[in-house]
Amino acid sequence: MVFFLFALTFSRVSAAAVFVPPPGKVLLVIGSDKKSMVEYVRDIKMTPGGFMIYTSIQEAGGLFEQNNHGAGDNHGQYF
């Protein structure tokens, strides 16, 4: 959370900041397991600005195939 806030603040300095919403708007990123994200999009009927998943540097599990290490399924390629 701290890193995200820092990155967002730092991005506001750049005139070409792509992920900084216009004044009065919010960039919504949801996560973190596949089931919750699918249900959110289905129920709210809107696609958020981004999706968050967990992976590991060693295996990159959950990026290209479904993976679960006990906190719900992750599958980045699905989204």
C-alpha positions in Angstrom: 0.0 0.0 0.0 2.8 2.4 0.9 4.6 1.7 -2.4 1.4 2.2 -4.4 0.7 5.6 -2.8 4.3 6.6 -3.4 4.2 5.5 -7.0 0.9 7.4 -7.5 2.3 10.6 -5.9 5.5 10.3 -8.0 3.5 9.8 -11.2 1.5 13.0 -10.7 4.8 14.9 -11.2 5.0 13.6 -14.8 2.9 15.3 -17.4 2.6 11.9 -19.3 1.4 9.9 -16.3 -0.9 7.3 -17.8 -2.5 5.8 -14.7 -3.3 9.0 -12.9 -7.0 9.7 -13.1 -8.3 13.1 -13.9 -9.4 15.4 -11.0 -12.5 14.1 -9.3 -12.0 10.5 -10.7 -10.6 7.4 -9.1 -8.6 4.5 -10.6 -10.0 1.3 -9.1 -7.9 -1.8 -9.0 -9.4 -5.0 -7.5 -8.0 -8.3 -6.3 -6.9 -10.6 -5.4 -8.4 -14.0 -6.1 -10.0 -15.0 -9.4 -13.4 -15.9 -7.9 -13.8 -12.6 -6.0 -12.8 -10.5 -9.1 -15.2 -12.4 -11.4 -18.0 -12.0 -9.0 -17.3 -8.3 -8.6 -17.4 -7.6 -12.3 -20.5 -9.7 -12.7 -22.4 -8.0 -9.8 -21.3 -4.4 -10.4 -21.5 -4.8 -14.2 -18.4 -2.6 -14.7 -14.8 -3.5 -15.5 -12.3 -2.0 -13.0 -9.2 -0.1 -14.1 -7.0 -3.1 -13.2 -6.7 -6.4 -11.5 -4.2 -7.5 -8.8 -2.9 -11.0 -8.4 -0.1 -12.7 -6.4 2.8 -14.6 -7.9 6.3 -15.6 -7.0 9.6 -14.5 -8.5 10.9 -18.1 -8.6 8.0 -19.7 -10.4 5.8 -16.8 -11.8 2.9 -19.1 -10.9 -0.6 -17.7 -11.6 0.5 -15.4 -14.4 -0.2 -17.7 -17.3 -2.0 -20.6 -15.7 -4.3 -20.9 -12.7 -2.4 -21.3 -9.4 -3.4 -21.5 -5.7 -1.1 -21.3 -2.7 -3.9 -21.3 -0.2 -5.4 -17.8 -0.6 -7.6 -18.5 -3.6 -7.0 -19.0 -7.3 -4.8 -16.6 -9.2 -4.8 -16.5 -13.0 -3.4 -13.3 -14.5 -3.8 -14.4 -18.1 -7.5 -14.9 -17.5 -8.0 -11.2 -17.0 
